[in-house]
Amino acid sequence: MKAYKGFNRDMTCRGFQYAEGQSYEMDGEPEVCKRGFHACANPLECLSYYEPGKSVYHEVELDGDVTKSDSDTKCAATKIKIGARLSISALCQAAFEYVRSHCTNEKNAKPGKPATAGDSGAATAGDSGAATAGDYGAATAGDYGAATAGYKGAATAGYKGAATAGDKGAATAGDSGAATAGDSGAATAGDSGAATARGSISVGKNGVGCVRGNNVRARGGMGAILVMAEEFTDNYDIAHHATITINGKRYKPDTWYCLNDKGLVVEAPAKKEAADE
C-alpha cells in the first residue's frame, strides 16, 4: 500500500538507517507502535511524529503483513520500500488528494446521500462525512470529514479533516487538518495542520501555512513553517515572497507577520491584527 513516512534529517528512524530507493524486510508479526516498519496513509499525520524543519518526508510502499492503528492511519508492515523525498508543499498536495479520494458516498452522513445545502444553507456531516454548502452557506464535518462552502461561506472540519471555503470565506480545520480559502479568505488549521489562502492564514504548532495575494498576513505556533507571497496590485505576478520558521527567537509564535514594500518579513501593523476570521 502507498503511504508516507517521516525521518530524521539523516534518514534515520528510531536508530535504524534508511536510504532512498532501498527495500527492507523483517521477520515476525508487525504491531503498530511496537514493531515493524511504520508509515501513515494520510500524509499530514507524518507531521505529528516528525516536526517540520527537523525532518524529511518520503513516499513509501508497505507490503507483506500490514497492521493498522485504530486511532489514525498509522500502519506497521513487514516490508517497506523507500520512495522519493517530498517537499512540504508536495506533502500538503498529497494530503489534499488523500482527503479528496475519501470523499465518497459511503463516507457521507447518510450512506449514499451527501450532506448538501444550497445558497445560505447549512450542511452538517458526522465523522468521516462530507458536507457541502453553497454561497453564504455553512458546512461542518466531524473528525476526518471534508467540509466545503462557497462564496463567503464558512467551512469547518474537525481533527484531521479538510475544510475548503470560496472567496471571502473562512475555512477552519482541527489538528492535523487541511484548510483552504479563496480570495480575501481566511484559513485556520490546528497543530500539525496545513492552511492555504489568498488572504490570511493561521496554523498551530508544527503547522504549515501558505498565503498569497495583496496585504497578506500569516501567523503560526512554535515550529510552524509560513510561506508568504505578495502580488503586484495590477496583476497576479509575485512581487515579493518569503518563507519563515517560527522558532521563538527571530519569529515569535502566535504573532501576525506580513511583507513590507521591500519584501522583508515584519510584524503586521496593529490595524491588520483583526480578530480571527
Residue frames relative to the residue before (quaternion, step in Angstrom):
aa qw qx qy qz dx dy dz
M 1.0000 0.0000 0.0000 0.0000 0.00 0.00 0.00
K 0.4917 -0.6492 0.4979 0.2981 3.54 -1.15 0.68
A 0.1105 0.7879 -0.5971 0.1023 3.58 -0.93 0.87
Y 0.3615 -0.7164 0.5588 0.2095 3.57 -1.34 -0.01
K 0.0862 -0.8210 0.5643 -0.0076 3.54 -0.96 0.90
G 0.2862 -0.7424 0.5837 0.1619 3.54 -1.11 0.79
F 0.1002 -0.7771 0.6200 0.0408 3.54 -1.21 0.64
N 0.5594 -0.4935 0.5063 0.4326 3.51 -1.35 0.05
R 0.6943 -0.4996 0.3068 0.4174 3.57 -1.19 0.40
D 0.6953 0.4525 -0.2772 0.4847 3.60 1.14 -0.56
M 0.5306 -0.6629 0.3777 0.3694 3.58 1.31 0.39
T 0.4841 0.6092 -0.4809 0.4040 3.58 1.03 0.76
C 0.0545 -0.7591 0.6478 0.0346 3.53 -1.27 0.51
R 0.8304 -0.1027 0.0052 0.5476 3.56 -0.55 1.23
G 0.7468 -0.4347 0.2075 0.4585 3.55 0.95 0.96
F 0.6225 0.5261 -0.3499 0.4618 3.61 1.24 -0.13
Q 0.3356 -0.7607 0.5268 0.1766 3.58 -0.87 0.99
Y 0.1079 -0.7852 0.6090 0.0313 3.55 -0.83 1.08
A 0.1221 -0.7698 0.6185 0.0999 3.56 -1.32 0.22
E 0.5526 -0.6216 0.4433 0.3343 3.57 -1.03 0.79
G 0.7992 0.2823 -0.2300 0.4782 3.56 -0.99 0.92
Q 0.6315 0.5408 -0.3330 0.4448 3.58 1.27 -0.17
S 0.2891 -0.7320 0.5937 0.1679 3.55 -1.30 0.52
Y 0.1080 -0.7934 0.5983 0.0292 3.56 -1.10 0.74
E 0.0814 -0.7991 0.5956 0.0005 3.55 -1.12 0.74
M 0.1060 -0.7904 0.6018 0.0440 3.55 -1.12 0.72
D 0.4460 -0.6619 0.5304 0.2859 3.55 -1.28 0.39
G 0.7070 0.4688 -0.3290 0.4149 3.53 -1.28 0.31
E 0.6147 -0.5595 0.4244 0.3592 3.53 -1.38 -0.03
P 0.3787 -0.7195 0.5251 0.2513 3.61 -0.88 0.84
E 0.0328 -0.7790 0.6258 0.0231 3.56 -1.20 0.56
V 0.4991 -0.6897 0.4344 0.2941 3.56 -0.66 1.13
C 0.8468 0.1306 -0.1628 0.4892 3.54 -0.99 1.05
K 0.7157 0.4135 -0.2623 0.4980 3.59 1.24 0.07
R 0.7895 -0.1762 0.1270 0.5740 3.60 0.77 -0.93
G 0.5886 0.5453 -0.4371 0.4063 3.51 -1.15 0.72
F 0.5418 -0.5762 0.4886 0.3685 3.55 -1.35 0.06
H 0.1914 -0.8377 0.5082 0.0588 3.58 -0.53 1.19
A 0.1244 0.7511 -0.6416 0.0934 3.53 -1.21 0.70
C 0.3678 -0.7255 0.5429 0.2089 3.58 -1.31 0.28
A 0.4588 -0.6687 0.5111 0.2851 3.56 -1.03 0.79
N 0.6984 0.3844 -0.2401 0.5539 3.58 1.10 -0.73
P 0.4445 -0.7374 0.4320 0.2684 3.63 -0.42 1.16
L 0.6655 0.5357 -0.3205 0.4091 3.61 0.92 -0.86
E 0.5800 0.5963 -0.3831 0.4016 3.58 1.13 -0.47
C 0.5237 0.6269 -0.4144 0.4013 3.59 1.22 -0.36
L 0.6251 0.5635 -0.3349 0.4237 3.58 1.11 -0.71
S 0.6035 0.5655 -0.3538 0.4369 3.58 1.20 -0.44
Y 0.7394 0.3959 -0.2082 0.5032 3.55 1.20 -0.57
Y 0.7835 0.1397 -0.0673 0.6017 3.57 1.14 -0.64
E 0.3753 -0.7797 0.4638 0.1900 3.56 -0.46 1.27
P 0.5157 -0.6071 0.5012 0.3381 3.59 -1.09 0.70
G 0.7422 0.3760 -0.2851 0.4760 3.58 -1.06 0.71
K 0.7633 0.2789 -0.1661 0.5586 3.57 1.21 -0.48
S 0.7550 0.3776 -0.1570 0.5127 3.57 1.28 -0.20
V 0.2498 -0.7065 0.6274 0.2120 3.52 -1.40 0.07
Y 0.2380 -0.7840 0.5654 0.0951 3.56 -1.18 0.63
H 0.0724 -0.8049 0.5890 0.0010 3.54 -1.03 0.87
E 0.4421 -0.6100 0.5799 0.3101 3.51 -1.29 0.48
V 0.0374 -0.8122 0.5822 -0.0033 3.61 -0.92 0.84
E 0.2930 -0.7043 0.6108 0.2125 3.53 -1.37 0.21
L 0.1813 -0.7714 0.6038 0.0864 3.56 -0.80 1.08
D 0.0295 0.8007 -0.5951 0.0614 3.56 -0.95 0.86
G 0.6494 0.4893 -0.3929 0.4295 3.53 -1.32 0.05
D 0.7408 -0.2822 0.2664 0.5483 3.57 -0.96 -0.88
V 0.0386 -0.8048 0.5918 -0.0256 3.57 -0.78 1.07
T 0.0737 -0.7766 0.6244 0.0392 3.59 -0.88 0.95
K 0.2615 -0.7851 0.5495 0.1150 3.57 -1.11 0.72
S 0.5215 -0.6302 0.4867 0.3066 3.53 -1.20 0.64
D 0.4527 -0.6773 0.5084 0.2791 3.57 -1.18 0.56
S 0.7218 0.4726 -0.2429 0.4435 3.61 1.20 -0.46
D 0.7930 0.0233 -0.0280 0.6081 3.61 1.18 -0.45
T 0.6718 -0.5132 0.3433 0.4091 3.62 -1.19 -0.33
K 0.3497 0.7416 -0.4995 0.2795 3.59 1.20 0.36
C 0.0786 -0.7993 0.5958 0.0051 3.56 -0.99 0.92
A 0.1946 -0.7323 0.6365 0.1442 3.53 -1.33 0.40
A 0.0357 -0.8186 0.5723 -0.0321 3.59 -0.86 0.94
T 0.5019 -0.6463 0.4838 0.3103 3.54 -1.28 0.34
K 0.7674 0.2195 -0.1480 0.5840 3.60 1.26 -0.26
I 0.0363 0.7880 -0.6137 0.0327 3.57 -1.07 0.74
K 0.1181 -0.7492 0.6468 0.0800 3.54 -1.17 0.73
I 0.3217 -0.7710 0.5248 0.1633 3.57 -0.75 1.09
G 0.2052 -0.8044 0.5517 0.0801 3.55 -0.62 1.19
A 0.8143 -0.2920 0.2028 0.4589 3.53 -1.28 -0.46
R 0.5074 -0.6165 0.5091 0.3214 3.53 -1.22 0.56
L 0.2139 -0.7849 0.5738 0.0947 3.58 -1.04 0.83
S 0.4178 -0.6640 0.5588 0.2689 3.54 -1.07 0.79
I 0.6745 -0.4686 0.3581 0.4441 3.58 -1.26 0.21
S 0.6603 0.5038 -0.3213 0.4549 3.60 0.91 -0.84
A 0.6505 0.5002 -0.3164 0.4760 3.60 1.01 -0.76
L 0.6194 0.5323 -0.3384 0.4675 3.58 1.08 -0.71
C 0.6497 0.5050 -0.3117 0.4750 3.59 1.00 -0.82
Q 0.6449 0.5141 -0.3269 0.4614 3.59 0.95 -0.84
A 0.6345 0.5199 -0.3233 0.4718 3.57 1.02 -0.79
A 0.6325 0.5320 -0.3250 0.4597 3.58 1.08 -0.75
F 0.6393 0.5162 -0.3307 0.4642 3.59 0.97 -0.81
E 0.6569 0.5019 -0.3076 0.4712 3.58 0.98 -0.85
Y 0.6221 0.5415 -0.3393 0.4524 3.58 1.04 -0.76
V 0.6720 0.4867 -0.2993 0.4711 3.58 0.90 -0.94
R 0.6535 0.5231 -0.3228 0.4417 3.59 0.89 -0.91
S 0.6668 0.5148 -0.3074 0.4427 3.58 0.97 -0.82
H 0.6952 0.4574 -0.2713 0.4836 3.58 1.23 -0.40
C 0.5434 0.5983 -0.4121 0.4206 3.58 1.25 0.09
T 0.2712 0.7675 -0.5238 0.2510 3.55 0.56 1.19
N 0.7025 -0.4974 0.3070 0.4061 3.55 -1.22 0.46
E 0.6729 0.5123 -0.3216 0.4258 3.57 0.92 -0.79
K 0.6905 0.4397 -0.2885 0.4966 3.61 1.26 -0.16
N 0.4734 0.6791 -0.4414 0.3463 3.59 1.23 0.19
A 0.7374 -0.4174 0.2863 0.4472 3.55 -1.33 0.20
K 0.7702 0.0960 -0.0538 0.6282 3.59 1.05 -0.83
P 0.5615 -0.6333 0.3995 0.3523 3.60 -0.75 0.99
G 0.8392 0.1756 -0.1477 0.4931 3.55 -0.82 1.05
K 0.7539 0.3114 -0.1891 0.5467 3.60 1.24 -0.18
P 0.2885 -0.7727 0.5392 0.1701 3.58 -0.49 1.16
A 0.4633 -0.6322 0.5321 0.3203 3.56 -1.24 0.45
T 0.1360 0.8131 -0.5393 0.1716 3.58 -0.17 1.31
A 0.0303 -0.7880 0.6149 0.0069 3.56 -0.98 0.88
G 0.4896 -0.6660 0.4807 0.2925 3.60 -1.12 0.61
D 0.7952 -0.2756 0.2122 0.4967 3.56 -1.29 -0.30
S 0.8429 0.1153 -0.1448 0.5052 3.55 -1.01 0.96
G 0.5181 0.6488 -0.4089 0.3787 3.57 1.25 0.23
A 0.3391 -0.7167 0.5702 0.2151 3.54 -1.34 0.09
A 0.0527 -0.7952 0.6041 0.0026 3.56 -0.82 1.00
T 0.0351 -0.8045 0.5926 -0.0210 3.56 -0.89 0.96
A 0.0396 -0.7867 0.6161 0.0023 3.56 -0.91 0.93
G 0.5126 -0.6584 0.4619 0.3005 3.57 -1.13 0.60
D 0.7877 -0.2904 0.2248 0.4946 3.55 -1.29 -0.28
S 0.8363 0.1229 -0.1520 0.5122 3.56 -1.00 0.97
G 0.5176 0.6479 -0.4135 0.3759 3.60 1.24 0.25
A 0.3475 -0.7120 0.5673 0.2245 3.54 -1.35 0.12
A 0.0462 -0.8027 0.5945 -0.0074 3.58 -0.78 1.04
T 0.0272 -0.8018 0.5964 -0.0253 3.57 -0.90 0.96
A 0.0150 -0.7924 0.6096 -0.0175 3.56 -0.90 0.96
G 0.5039 -0.6700 0.4617 0.2900 3.59 -1.12 0.65
D 0.8030 -0.2584 0.2018 0.4976 3.57 -1.31 -0.34
Y 0.8352 0.1343 -0.1565 0.5098 3.57 -1.03 0.94
G 0.5228 0.6572 -0.4057 0.3607 3.60 1.24 0.07
A 0.3258 -0.7155 0.5807 0.2114 3.51 -1.35 0.14
A 0.0558 -0.7970 0.6014 -0.0019 3.55 -0.75 1.07
T 0.0133 -0.8045 0.5925 -0.0406 3.55 -0.81 1.03
A 0.0099 -0.7866 0.6171 -0.0167 3.56 -0.89 0.96
G 0.5066 -0.6714 0.4563 0.2906 3.56 -1.10 0.66
D 0.7981 -0.2627 0.2086 0.5005 3.57 -1.29 -0.34
Y 0.8300 0.1414 -0.1678 0.5128 3.56 -1.02 0.96
G 0.5286 0.6549 -0.4000 0.3630 3.63 1.24 0.08
A 0.3304 -0.7129 0.5807 0.2129 3.54 -1.37 0.15
A 0.0477 -0.8049 0.5914 -0.0084 3.57 -0.71 1.08
T 0.0221 -0.8034 0.5940 -0.0347 3.57 -0.87 1.01
A 0.0022 0.7907 -0.6115 0.0285 3.58 -0.87 0.98
G 0.4926 -0.6885 0.4599 0.2679 3.58 -1.10 0.71
Y 0.8460 -0.1708 0.1530 0.4814 3.53 -1.34 -0.49
K 0.8468 0.0092 -0.0752 0.5265 3.58 -0.79 1.14
G 0.4481 0.6879 -0.4567 0.3425 3.58 1.19 0.42
A 0.3403 -0.7095 0.5761 0.2210 3.53 -1.35 0.15
A 0.0557 -0.7983 0.5997 -0.0021 3.56 -0.70 1.08
T 0.0079 -0.8060 0.5902 -0.0444 3.55 -0.78 1.03
A 0.0018 0.7873 -0.6162 0.0218 3.56 -0.87 0.96
G 0.4924 -0.6894 0.4562 0.2724 3.56 -1.08 0.69
Y 0.8399 -0.1802 0.1689 0.4832 3.51 -1.35 -0.50
K 0.8501 0.0111 -0.0681 0.5220 3.58 -0.77 1.15
G 0.4595 0.6747 -0.4520 0.3596 3.57 1.19 0.48
A 0.3571 -0.7025 0.5694 0.2340 3.56 -1.37 0.07
A 0.0544 -0.8017 0.5952 -0.0042 3.57 -0.76 1.06
T 0.0199 -0.8017 0.5963 -0.0352 3.57 -0.85 1.02
A 0.0053 -0.7948 0.6064 -0.0225 3.58 -0.84 0.99
G 0.5081 -0.6693 0.4593 0.2880 3.57 -1.13 0.69
D 0.7997 -0.2670 0.2058 0.4968 3.58 -1.31 -0.30
K 0.8458 0.0958 -0.1313 0.5081 3.55 -1.01 0.99
G 0.4960 0.6529 -0.4263 0.3821 3.57 1.24 0.36
A 0.3524 -0.7072 0.5703 0.2244 3.54 -1.36 0.12
A 0.0672 -0.7968 0.6005 0.0069 3.56 -0.75 1.07
T 0.0071 -0.8080 0.5874 -0.0445 3.56 -0.78 1.04
A 0.0104 -0.7906 0.6120 -0.0185 3.57 -0.86 0.97
G 0.5176 -0.6585 0.4580 0.2978 3.57 -1.12 0.64
D 0.7857 -0.2895 0.2296 0.4962 3.55 -1.30 -0.27
S 0.8401 0.1234 -0.1477 0.5072 3.56 -1.02 0.96
G 0.5132 0.6500 -0.4145 0.3772 3.58 1.24 0.31
A 0.3611 -0.7045 0.5661 0.2296 3.55 -1.38 0.06
A 0.0492 -0.8047 0.5915 -0.0104 3.58 -0.77 1.06
T 0.0209 -0.8024 0.5954 -0.0364 3.58 -0.89 1.00
A 0.0007 -0.7966 0.6039 -0.0258 3.59 -0.89 0.95
G 0.4850 -0.6909 0.4667 0.2641 3.58 -1.15 0.67
D 0.8310 -0.1859 0.1464 0.5034 3.58 -1.26 -0.51
S 0.8527 0.0557 -0.0891 0.5117 3.56 -0.95 1.01
G 0.4658 0.6880 -0.4348 0.3473 3.56 1.22 0.35
A 0.3119 -0.7231 0.5839 0.1969 3.53 -1.36 0.20
A 0.0811 -0.7999 0.5944 0.0163 3.55 -0.76 1.05
T 0.0335 -0.8023 0.5952 -0.0295 3.56 -0.87 1.01
A 0.0151 0.7864 -0.6170 0.0261 3.57 -0.89 0.93
G 0.5116 -0.6733 0.4517 0.2844 3.57 -1.11 0.68
D 0.8030 -0.2503 0.2024 0.5016 3.55 -1.27 -0.42
S 0.8467 0.0961 -0.1186 0.5097 3.57 -0.99 0.95
G 0.4864 0.6677 -0.4290 0.3656 3.58 1.22 0.41
A 0.3339 -0.7154 0.5753 0.2139 3.54 -1.37 0.07
A 0.0424 -0.8061 0.5902 -0.0116 3.58 -0.86 0.99
T 0.0241 -0.7855 0.6181 -0.0189 3.56 -0.98 0.93
A 0.1636 0.7976 -0.5646 0.1354 3.59 -0.83 0.93
R 0.3128 -0.6528 0.6357 0.2682 3.50 -1.41 0.19
G 0.6587 0.4504 -0.3173 0.5124 3.56 0.30 1.25
S 0.7172 -0.3516 0.2793 0.5329 3.57 0.06 -1.28
I 0.1005 -0.7854 0.6087 0.0512 3.54 -1.16 0.64
S 0.0404 -0.7699 0.6365 0.0205 3.52 -1.23 0.62
V 0.0011 0.7987 -0.6010 0.0301 3.59 -0.83 0.98
G 0.5164 -0.6503 0.4718 0.2963 3.55 -1.25 0.44
K 0.7982 -0.2599 0.2110 0.5008 3.55 -1.25 -0.44
N 0.8573 0.0773 -0.0870 0.5016 3.56 -1.01 0.92
G 0.4128 0.7076 -0.4722 0.3255 3.56 1.18 0.50
V 0.2948 -0.7176 0.5980 0.2013 3.55 -1.37 0.13
G 0.0050 0.8142 -0.5794 0.0357 3.58 -0.76 1.02
C 0.0587 -0.7843 0.6176 0.0096 3.56 -1.06 0.84
V 0.0589 0.8030 -0.5869 0.0851 3.59 -0.71 1.07
R 0.0368 0.7803 -0.6241 0.0157 3.57 -1.09 0.74
G 0.4114 0.6829 -0.5319 0.2854 3.54 -1.24 0.44
N 0.6122 -0.5051 0.4227 0.4375 3.57 -1.11 -0.75
N 0.8359 0.0682 -0.1028 0.5348 3.56 -0.96 0.95
V 0.1527 0.8254 -0.5257 0.1383 3.56 0.95 0.91
R 0.1275 -0.7645 0.6285 0.0651 3.54 -1.28 0.53
A 0.0175 0.7947 -0.6063 0.0215 3.56 -1.14 0.64
R 0.0445 0.7691 -0.6375 0.0061 3.54 -1.17 0.62
G 0.0218 -0.8122 0.5829 -0.0001 3.56 -1.21 0.47
G 0.5443 -0.5903 0.4834 0.3487 3.50 -1.34 0.26
M 0.7447 -0.3923 0.2796 0.4618 3.56 -1.31 0.08
G 0.8130 0.2436 -0.2047 0.4877 3.57 -0.93 0.97
A 0.4917 0.6718 -0.4311 0.3479 3.60 1.25 -0.07
I 0.2647 -0.7253 0.6124 0.1697 3.55 -1.24 0.58
L 0.0790 -0.8145 0.5747 -0.0064 3.57 -0.70 1.12
V 0.1175 -0.7751 0.6195 0.0410 3.55 -0.92 0.99
M 0.0246 -0.8055 0.5916 -0.0245 3.58 -0.74 1.08
A 0.0198 -0.7877 0.6156 -0.0166 3.56 -0.95 0.93
E 0.1668 -0.7898 0.5871 0.0604 3.56 -0.62 1.17
E 0.2750 -0.7848 0.5393 0.1327 3.56 -0.76 1.07
F 0.5722 -0.5206 0.4851 0.4077 3.55 -1.32 0.25
T 0.5401 -0.6590 0.4192 0.3135 3.58 -1.06 0.69
D 0.7324 0.4254 -0.2459 0.4714 3.61 1.15 -0.49
N 0.7807 0.1067 -0.1209 0.6037 3.60 1.26 0.11
Y 0.5948 -0.5981 0.4086 0.3485 3.57 -1.29 -0.02
D 0.3919 0.7104 -0.4956 0.3100 3.59 1.21 0.28
I 0.4711 -0.6832 0.4838 0.2780 3.56 -1.11 0.68
A 0.2799 -0.7716 0.5555 0.1330 3.56 -0.75 1.11
H 0.7894 -0.0360 0.0640 0.6095 3.59 0.95 -0.92
H 0.0330 0.7877 -0.6151 -0.0102 3.56 -1.18 0.46
A 0.0021 -0.7918 0.6104 -0.0212 3.55 -1.20 0.53
T 0.1701 -0.7488 0.6315 0.1078 3.54 -1.25 0.58
I 0.0105 -0.8082 0.5884 -0.0246 3.57 -0.81 0.98
T 0.2683 -0.7171 0.6162 0.1845 3.54 -1.32 0.40
I 0.3777 -0.7161 0.5386 0.2334 3.58 -0.81 0.98
N 0.0055 0.8494 -0.5225 0.0738 3.56 -0.23 1.33
G 0.5340 -0.6466 0.4021 0.3675 3.59 1.25 -0.02
K 0.6773 0.4352 -0.2847 0.5203 3.59 1.28 -0.08
R 0.7901 0.2235 -0.1222 0.5575 3.57 0.19 -1.25
Y 0.7956 0.1361 -0.0599 0.5873 3.56 0.96 -0.84
K 0.2947 -0.8085 0.4982 0.1061 3.53 -0.65 1.21
P 0.5250 -0.6355 0.4579 0.3329 3.61 -1.06 0.67
D 0.8463 0.1828 -0.1455 0.4788 3.53 -1.31 0.54
T 0.5453 0.5676 -0.4102 0.4608 3.57 1.06 0.82
W 0.4122 -0.7152 0.5083 0.2455 3.58 -0.87 0.93
Y 0.0715 -0.7833 0.6171 0.0239 3.57 -1.00 0.91
C 0.0492 -0.7678 0.6380 0.0320 3.53 -1.30 0.50
L 0.4760 -0.6330 0.5136 0.3301 3.57 -1.33 -0.07
N 0.3448 -0.7250 0.5471 0.2372 3.58 -0.92 0.82
D 0.7352 -0.4480 0.2688 0.4318 3.60 -1.26 0.05
K 0.6584 0.4598 -0.3167 0.5048 3.59 1.30 -0.08
G 0.5635 -0.6318 0.3683 0.3843 3.57 1.29 0.08
L 0.5000 0.6443 -0.4366 0.3798 3.58 1.25 0.28
V 0.4705 -0.6692 0.4986 0.2867 3.57 -1.10 0.71
V 0.0651 0.7867 -0.6079 0.0858 3.56 -0.77 1.06
E 0.5934 -0.5317 0.4382 0.4160 3.56 -1.24 0.28
A 0.5033 -0.6658 0.4589 0.3047 3.56 -0.92 0.90
P 0.5525 -0.6088 0.4465 0.3532 3.62 -0.99 0.77
A 0.6544 -0.5482 0.3553 0.3808 3.55 -1.15 0.65
K 0.6514 0.5397 -0.3329 0.4167 3.59 0.97 -0.77
K 0.6707 0.4712 -0.3040 0.4855 3.57 1.23 -0.36
E 0.5964 0.5667 -0.3712 0.4306 3.57 1.22 -0.19
A 0.0428 0.8121 -0.5752 0.0887 3.53 0.59 1.19
A 0.6727 -0.4658 0.3698 0.4402 3.54 -1.29 0.23
D 0.6490 -0.5180 0.3781 0.4094 3.55 -1.12 0.57
E 0.2745 -0.7932 0.5257 0.1383 3.51 -0.76 1.06
